[in-house]
Amino acid sequence: MCDGLKEIDVSVVKIQNTIRFVRSSPSRLLAFKKCAEKLHIECKKSFCLDVATRWNLTYLMLEATEKFEKVFVRLGQSEPRYMSYFLEVDSKGNKKNIGPLSLED
């Protein structure tokens, strides 16, 4: 399972960073939920971050993210904090967070 995930490692990292963004504050989660409501997307699943030793959590994370693909696109268009999160740089000028998600991911 791990060997297959290495092929999509960059996409998995983008998904992890996107979920971190959404889960990092109540206002960000609310903005995400509003986008989902506008798109009439309902899903009872919550986002979980994966753990390296439990591949099933990676599967659950990817499965939940797939259901909200359109919401992430809308979030990128309507939530300025989402895009700026991925533009943040550290003291050396390197991007802190890989992302945002693209349709290819």
Chimera marker file (.cmm) of the C-alpha trace (Angstrom):
<marker_set name="trace">
<marker id="1" x="0.000" y="0.000" z="0.000" r="1" g="1" b="0" radius="0.5"/>
<marker id="2" x="2.765" y="2.446" z="0.902" r="1" g="1" b="0" radius="0.5"/>
<marker id="3" x="4.538" y="1.939" z="-2.438" r="1" g="1" b="0" radius="0.5"/>
<marker id="4" x="1.387" y="2.962" z="-4.305" r="1" g="1" b="0" radius="0.5"/>
<marker id="5" x="1.000" y="6.071" z="-2.180" r="1" g="1" b="0" radius="0.5"/>
<marker id="6" x="4.557" y="7.176" z="-2.983" r="1" g="1" b="0" radius="0.5"/>
<marker id="7" x="3.431" y="7.696" z="-6.581" r="1" g="1" b="0" radius="0.5"/>
<marker id="8" x="0.862" y="10.270" z="-5.450" r="1" g="1" b="0" radius="0.5"/>
<marker id="9" x="2.863" y="11.653" z="-2.517" r="1" g="1" b="0" radius="0.5"/>
<marker id="10" x="2.644" y="15.317" z="-3.585" r="1" g="1" b="0" radius="0.5"/>
<marker id="11" x="-1.138" y="15.056" z="-3.950" r="1" g="1" b="0" radius="0.5"/>
<marker id="12" x="-1.456" y="13.423" z="-0.532" r="1" g="1" b="0" radius="0.5"/>
<marker id="13" x="0.621" y="16.227" z="1.022" r="1" g="1" b="0" radius="0.5"/>
<marker id="14" x="-1.612" y="18.827" z="-0.673" r="1" g="1" b="0" radius="0.5"/>
<marker id="15" x="-4.689" y="17.083" z="0.733" r="1" g="1" b="0" radius="0.5"/>
<marker id="16" x="-3.161" y="16.944" z="4.214" r="1" g="1" b="0" radius="0.5"/>
<marker id="17" x="-2.356" y="20.660" z="4.077" r="1" g="1" b="0" radius="0.5"/>
<marker id="18" x="-5.838" y="21.478" z="2.828" r="1" g="1" b="0" radius="0.5"/>
<marker id="19" x="-7.430" y="19.535" z="5.668" r="1" g="1" b="0" radius="0.5"/>
<marker id="20" x="-5.108" y="21.249" z="8.163" r="1" g="1" b="0" radius="0.5"/>
<marker id="21" x="-6.297" y="24.600" z="6.811" r="1" g="1" b="0" radius="0.5"/>
<marker id="22" x="-9.986" y="23.701" z="7.143" r="1" g="1" b="0" radius="0.5"/>
<marker id="23" x="-9.602" y="22.172" z="10.602" r="1" g="1" b="0" radius="0.5"/>
<marker id="24" x="-7.296" y="24.858" z="12.002" r="1" g="1" b="0" radius="0.5"/>
<marker id="25" x="-10.059" y="27.218" z="13.166" r="1" g="1" b="0" radius="0.5"/>
<marker id="26" x="-13.824" y="27.299" z="13.624" r="1" g="1" b="0" radius="0.5"/>
<marker id="27" x="-14.175" y="30.184" z="11.157" r="1" g="1" b="0" radius="0.5"/>
<marker id="28" x="-12.342" y="28.260" z="8.438" r="1" g="1" b="0" radius="0.5"/>
<marker id="29" x="-14.480" y="25.195" z="9.045" r="1" g="1" b="0" radius="0.5"/>
<marker id="30" x="-17.587" y="27.361" z="8.877" r="1" g="1" b="0" radius="0.5"/>
<marker id="31" x="-16.448" y="28.880" z="5.561" r="1" g="1" b="0" radius="0.5"/>
<marker id="32" x="-15.922" y="25.354" z="4.234" r="1" g="1" b="0" radius="0.5"/>
<marker id="33" x="-19.374" y="24.246" z="5.374" r="1" g="1" b="0" radius="0.5"/>
<marker id="34" x="-20.982" y="27.313" z="3.761" r="1" g="1" b="0" radius="0.5"/>
<marker id="35" x="-19.319" y="26.483" z="0.451" r="1" g="1" b="0" radius="0.5"/>
<marker id="36" x="-20.577" y="22.903" z="0.728" r="1" g="1" b="0" radius="0.5"/>
<marker id="37" x="-24.117" y="24.121" z="1.431" r="1" g="1" b="0" radius="0.5"/>
<marker id="38" x="-24.059" y="26.462" z="-1.575" r="1" g="1" b="0" radius="0.5"/>
<marker id="39" x="-23.051" y="23.531" z="-3.758" r="1" g="1" b="0" radius="0.5"/>
<marker id="40" x="-25.696" y="21.285" z="-2.151" r="1" g="1" b="0" radius="0.5"/>
<marker id="41" x="-23.062" y="18.794" z="-1.066" r="1" g="1" b="0" radius="0.5"/>
<marker id="42" x="-23.870" y="16.890" z="2.082" r="1" g="1" b="0" radius="0.5"/>
<marker id="43" x="-21.632" y="14.398" z="3.704" r="1" g="1" b="0" radius="0.5"/>
<marker id="44" x="-21.651" y="13.342" z="7.315" r="1" g="1" b="0" radius="0.5"/>
<marker id="45" x="-18.005" y="12.332" z="7.240" r="1" g="1" b="0" radius="0.5"/>
<marker id="46" x="-15.546" y="14.565" z="8.978" r="1" g="1" b="0" radius="0.5"/>
<marker id="47" x="-12.012" y="15.058" z="7.807" r="1" g="1" b="0" radius="0.5"/>
<marker id="48" x="-9.328" y="13.086" z="9.507" r="1" g="1" b="0" radius="0.5"/>
<marker id="49" x="-5.633" y="13.438" z="8.974" r="1" g="1" b="0" radius="0.5"/>
<marker id="50" x="-3.800" y="10.267" z="8.208" r="1" g="1" b="0" radius="0.5"/>
<marker id="51" x="-1.156" y="8.606" z="10.338" r="1" g="1" b="0" radius="0.5"/>
<marker id="52" x="1.869" y="6.990" z="8.700" r="1" g="1" b="0" radius="0.5"/>
<marker id="53" x="1.378" y="3.706" z="10.548" r="1" g="1" b="0" radius="0.5"/>
<marker id="54" x="-2.333" y="3.355" z="9.710" r="1" g="1" b="0" radius="0.5"/>
<marker id="55" x="-2.968" y="3.208" z="5.967" r="1" g="1" b="0" radius="0.5"/>
<marker id="56" x="-6.728" y="2.956" z="6.513" r="1" g="1" b="0" radius="0.5"/>
<marker id="57" x="-6.747" y="6.551" z="7.807" r="1" g="1" b="0" radius="0.5"/>
<marker id="58" x="-5.076" y="7.656" z="4.582" r="1" g="1" b="0" radius="0.5"/>
<marker id="59" x="-7.838" y="5.887" z="2.660" r="1" g="1" b="0" radius="0.5"/>
<marker id="60" x="-10.552" y="7.562" z="4.776" r="1" g="1" b="0" radius="0.5"/>
<marker id="61" x="-8.876" y="10.952" z="4.329" r="1" g="1" b="0" radius="0.5"/>
<marker id="62" x="-8.731" y="10.525" z="0.544" r="1" g="1" b="0" radius="0.5"/>
<marker id="63" x="-12.294" y="9.219" z="0.368" r="1" g="1" b="0" radius="0.5"/>
<marker id="64" x="-13.698" y="12.179" z="2.309" r="1" g="1" b="0" radius="0.5"/>
<marker id="65" x="-11.670" y="14.667" z="0.272" r="1" g="1" b="0" radius="0.5"/>
<marker id="66" x="-12.965" y="13.235" z="-2.996" r="1" g="1" b="0" radius="0.5"/>
<marker id="67" x="-16.560" y="13.885" z="-1.959" r="1" g="1" b="0" radius="0.5"/>
<marker id="68" x="-15.737" y="17.560" z="-1.385" r="1" g="1" b="0" radius="0.5"/>
<marker id="69" x="-13.658" y="18.176" z="-4.531" r="1" g="1" b="0" radius="0.5"/>
<marker id="70" x="-15.977" y="20.921" z="-5.828" r="1" g="1" b="0" radius="0.5"/>
<marker id="71" x="-16.066" y="22.565" z="-2.404" r="1" g="1" b="0" radius="0.5"/>
<marker id="72" x="-12.286" y="22.977" z="-2.397" r="1" g="1" b="0" radius="0.5"/>
<marker id="73" x="-12.430" y="24.590" z="-5.840" r="1" g="1" b="0" radius="0.5"/>
<marker id="74" x="-15.115" y="27.007" z="-4.606" r="1" g="1" b="0" radius="0.5"/>
<marker id="75" x="-13.193" y="27.657" z="-1.393" r="1" g="1" b="0" radius="0.5"/>
<marker id="76" x="-10.198" y="28.701" z="-3.476" r="1" g="1" b="0" radius="0.5"/>
<marker id="77" x="-12.383" y="31.181" z="-5.341" r="1" g="1" b="0" radius="0.5"/>
<marker id="78" x="-14.325" y="32.608" z="-2.415" r="1" g="1" b="0" radius="0.5"/>
<marker id="79" x="-12.049" y="32.413" z="0.621" r="1" g="1" b="0" radius="0.5"/>
<marker id="80" x="-8.939" y="34.638" z="0.406" r="1" g="1" b="0" radius="0.5"/>
<marker id="81" x="-7.389" y="33.021" z="3.493" r="1" g="1" b="0" radius="0.5"/>
<marker id="82" x="-7.372" y="29.657" z="1.696" r="1" g="1" b="0" radius="0.5"/>
<marker id="83" x="-5.127" y="30.817" z="-1.112" r="1" g="1" b="0" radius="0.5"/>
<marker id="84" x="-2.920" y="32.958" z="1.135" r="1" g="1" b="0" radius="0.5"/>
<marker id="85" x="-2.347" y="29.924" z="3.399" r="1" g="1" b="0" radius="0.5"/>
<marker id="86" x="-0.491" y="28.277" z="0.536" r="1" g="1" b="0" radius="0.5"/>
<marker id="87" x="1.507" y="31.396" z="-0.282" r="1" g="1" b="0" radius="0.5"/>
<marker id="88" x="3.016" y="31.764" z="3.202" r="1" g="1" b="0" radius="0.5"/>
<marker id="89" x="6.811" y="31.579" z="3.265" r="1" g="1" b="0" radius="0.5"/>
<marker id="90" x="9.257" y="30.857" z="6.043" r="1" g="1" b="0" radius="0.5"/>
<marker id="91" x="12.247" y="33.004" z="7.013" r="1" g="1" b="0" radius="0.5"/>
<marker id="92" x="14.299" y="31.473" z="4.163" r="1" g="1" b="0" radius="0.5"/>
<marker id="93" x="11.692" y="32.317" z="1.545" r="1" g="1" b="0" radius="0.5"/>
<marker id="94" x="10.468" y="28.737" z="1.100" r="1" g="1" b="0" radius="0.5"/>
<marker id="95" x="6.772" y="27.934" z="0.896" r="1" g="1" b="0" radius="0.5"/>
<marker id="96" x="5.477" y="26.596" z="4.207" r="1" g="1" b="0" radius="0.5"/>
<marker id="97" x="2.603" y="24.584" z="2.761" r="1" g="1" b="0" radius="0.5"/>
<marker id="98" x="2.400" y="22.648" z="-0.486" r="1" g="1" b="0" radius="0.5"/>
<marker id="99" x="-0.898" y="23.315" z="-2.212" r="1" g="1" b="0" radius="0.5"/>
<marker id="100" x="-3.624" y="24.213" z="-2.954" r="1" g="1" b="0" radius="0.5"/>
<marker id="101" x="-5.390" y="21.216" z="-4.439" r="1" g="1" b="0" radius="0.5"/>
<marker id="102" x="-5.819" y="21.067" z="-8.176" r="1" g="1" b="0" radius="0.5"/>
<marker id="103" x="-8.301" y="18.973" z="-10.138" r="1" g="1" b="0" radius="0.5"/>
<marker id="104" x="-5.471" y="16.581" z="-11.008" r="1" g="1" b="0" radius="0.5"/>
<marker id="105" x="-4.933" y="15.824" z="-7.330" r="1" g="1" b="0" radius="0.5"/>
<link id1="1" id2="2" r="1" g="1" b="0" radius="0.2"/>
<link id1="2" id2="3" r="1" g="1" b="0" radius="0.2"/>
<link id1="3" id2="4" r="1" g="1" b="0" radius="0.2"/>
<link id1="4" id2="5" r="1" g="1" b="0" radius="0.2"/>
<link id1="5" id2="6" r="1" g="1" b="0" radius="0.2"/>
<link id1="6" id2="7" r="1" g="1" b="0" radius="0.2"/>
<link id1="7" id2="8" r="1" g="1" b="0" radius="0.2"/>
<link id1="8" id2="9" r="1" g="1" b="0" radius="0.2"/>
<link id1="9" id2="10" r="1" g="1" b="0" radius="0.2"/>
<link id1="10" id2="11" r="1" g="1" b="0" radius="0.2"/>
<link id1="11" id2="12" r="1" g="1" b="0" radius="0.2"/>
<link id1="12" id2="13" r="1" g="1" b="0" radius="0.2"/>
<link id1="13" id2="14" r="1" g="1" b="0" radius="0.2"/>
<link id1="14" id2="15" r="1" g="1" b="0" radius="0.2"/>
<link id1="15" id2="16" r="1" g="1" b="0" radius="0.2"/>
<link id1="16" id2="17" r="1" g="1" b="0" radius="0.2"/>
<link id1="17" id2="18" r="1" g="1" b="0" radius="0.2"/>
<link id1="18" id2="19" r="1" g="1" b="0" radius="0.2"/>
<link id1="19" id2="20" r="1" g="1" b="0" radius="0.2"/>
<link id1="20" id2="21" r="1" g="1" b="0" radius="0.2"/>
<link id1="21" id2="22" r="1" g="1" b="0" radius="0.2"/>
<link id1="22" id2="23" r="1" g="1" b="0" radius="0.2"/>
<link id1="23" id2="24" r="1" g="1" b="0" radius="0.2"/>
<link id1="24" id2="25" r="1" g="1" b="0" radius="0.2"/>
<link id1="25" id2="26" r="1" g="1" b="0" radius="0.2"/>
<link id1="26" id2="27" r="1" g="1" b="0" radius="0.2"/>
<link id1="27" id2="28" r="1" g="1" b="0" radius="0.2"/>
<link id1="28" id2="29" r="1" g="1" b="0" radius="0.2"/>
<link id1="29" id2="30" r="1" g="1" b="0" radius="0.2"/>
<link id1="30" id2="31" r="1" g="1" b="0" radius="0.2"/>
<link id1="31" id2="32" r="1" g="1" b="0" radius="0.2"/>
<link id1="32" id2="33" r="1" g="1" b="0" radius="0.2"/>
<link id1="33" id2="34" r="1" g="1" b="0" radius="0.2"/>
<link id1="34" id2="35" r="1" g="1" b="0" radius="0.2"/>
<link id1="35" id2="36" r="1" g="1" b="0" radius="0.2"/>
<link id1="36" id2="37" r="1" g="1" b="0" radius="0.2"/>
<link id1="37" id2="38" r="1" g="1" b="0" radius="0.2"/>
<link id1="38" id2="39" r="1" g="1" b="0" radius="0.2"/>
<link id1="39" id2="40" r="1" g="1" b="0" radius="0.2"/>
<link id1="40" id2="41" r="1" g="1" b="0" radius="0.2"/>
<link id1="41" id2="42" r="1" g="1" b="0" radius="0.2"/>
<link id1="42" id2="43" r="1" g="1" b="0" radius="0.2"/>
<link id1="43" id2="44" r="1" g="1" b="0" radius="0.2"/>
<link id1="44" id2="45" r="1" g="1" b="0" radius="0.2"/>
<link id1="45" id2="46" r="1" g="1" b="0" radius="0.2"/>
<link id1="46" id2="47" r="1" g="1" b="0" radius="0.2"/>
<link id1="47" id2="48" r="1" g="1" b="0" radius="0.2"/>
<link id1="48" id2="49" r="1" g="1" b="0" radius="0.2"/>
<link id1="49" id2="50" r="1" g="1" b="0" radius="0.2"/>
<link id1="50" id2="51" r="1" g="1" b="0" radius="0.2"/>
<link id1="51" id2="52" r="1" g="1" b="0" radius="0.2"/>
<link id1="52" id2="53" r="1" g="1" b="0" radius="0.2"/>
<link id1="53" id2="54" r="1" g="1" b="0" radius="0.2"/>
<link id1="54" id2="55" r="1" g="1" b="0" radius="0.2"/>
<link id1="55" id2="56" r="1" g="1" b="0" radius="0.2"/>
<link id1="56" id2="57" r="1" g="1" b="0" radius="0.2"/>
<link id1="57" id2="58" r="1" g="1" b="0" radius="0.2"/>
<link id1="58" id2="59" r="1" g="1" b="0" radius="0.2"/>
<link id1="59" id2="60" r="1" g="1" b="0" radius="0.2"/>
<link id1="60" id2="61" r="1" g="1" b="0" radius="0.2"/>
<link id1="61" id2="62" r="1" g="1" b="0" radius="0.2"/>
<link id1="62" id2="63" r="1" g="1" b="0" radius="0.2"/>
<link id1="63" id2="64" r="1" g="1" b="0" radius="0.2"/>
<link id1="64" id2="65" r="1" g="1" b="0" radius="0.2"/>
<link id1="65" id2="66" r="1" g="1" b="0" radius="0.2"/>
<link id1="66" id2="67" r="1" g="1" b="0" radius="0.2"/>
<link id1="67" id2="68" r="1" g="1" b="0" radius="0.2"/>
<link id1="68" id2="69" r="1" g="1" b="0" radius="0.2"/>
<link id1="69" id2="70" r="1" g="1" b="0" radius="0.2"/>
<link id1="70" id2="71" r="1" g="1" b="0" radius="0.2"/>
<link id1="71" id2="72" r="1" g="1" b="0" radius="0.2"/>
<link id1="72" id2="73" r="1" g="1" b="0" radius="0.2"/>
<link id1="73" id2="74" r="1" g="1" b="0" radius="0.2"/>
<link id1="74" id2="75" r="1" g="1" b="0" radius="0.2"/>
<link id1="75" id2="76" r="1" g="1" b="0" radius="0.2"/>
<link id1="76" id2="77" r="1" g="1" b="0" radius="0.2"/>
<link id1="77" id2="78" r="1" g="1" b="0" radius="0.2"/>
<link id1="78" id2="79" r="1" g="1" b="0" radius="0.2"/>
<link id1="79" id2="80" r="1" g="1" b="0" radius="0.2"/>
<link id1="80" id2="81" r="1" g="1" b="0" radius="0.2"/>
<link id1="81" id2="82" r="1" g="1" b="0" radius="0.2"/>
<link id1="82" id2="83" r="1" g="1" b="0" radius="0.2"/>
<link id1="83" id2="84" r="1" g="1" b="0" radius="0.2"/>
<link id1="84" id2="85" r="1" g="1" b="0" radius="0.2"/>
<link id1="85" id2="86" r="1" g="1" b="0" radius="0.2"/>
<link id1="86" id2="87" r="1" g="1" b="0" radius="0.2"/>
<link id1="87" id2="88" r="1" g="1" b="0" radius="0.2"/>
<link id1="88" id2="89" r="1" g="1" b="0" radius="0.2"/>
<link id1="89" id2="90" r="1" g="1" b="0" radius="0.2"/>
<link id1="90" id2="91" r="1" g="1" b="0" radius="0.2"/>
<link id1="91" id2="92" r="1" g="1" b="0" radius="0.2"/>
<link id1="92" id2="93" r="1" g="1" b="0" radius="0.2"/>
<link id1="93" id2="94" r="1" g="1" b="0" radius="0.2"/>
<link id1="94" id2="95" r="1" g="1" b="0" radius="0.2"/>
<link id1="95" id2="96" r="1" g="1" b="0" radius="0.2"/>
<link id1="96" id2="97" r="1" g="1" b="0" radius="0.2"/>
<link id1="97" id2="98" r="1" g="1" b="0" radius="0.2"/>
<link id1="98" id2="99" r="1" g="1" b="0" radius="0.2"/>
<link id1="99" id2="100" r="1" g="1" b="0" radius="0.2"/>
<link id1="100" id2="101" r="1" g="1" b="0" radius="0.2"/>
<link id1="101" id2="102" r="1" g="1" b="0" radius="0.2"/>
<link id1="102" id2="103" r="1" g="1" b="0" radius="0.2"/>
<link id1="103" id2="104" r="1" g="1" b="0" radius="0.2"/>
<link id1="104" id2="105" r="1" g="1" b="0" radius="0.2"/>
</marker_set>
